[in-house]
Amino acid sequence: MSTSGPQAAAARAEVRALIERKGHAVDNGRDVIDRLETAFAEGALERTPFLDAALGDLRVALEQDEGQRLGGKSAEAARFILRAVDGALDDA
């Protein structure tokens, strides 16, 4: 069952804006993780098993050692996962 109400609608809209934002997919991915974790903590959105798994996958794609730059594969993985997150937001 998805969360309803103005907080849920605002959280979904903010996450979708971050996903669609111009810029690097890696930066957008990090911002989406932060916004979703905030929405879950506030109770605005419900953490679903799919979103939990997608965020875990996104974190792995965005992992980097200190001083390491993430390459195109990380960005492509982030874009793919963010599209899946966008599709699953209405169930959260």
Disulfide bonds with the S-S distance in Angstrom:
none
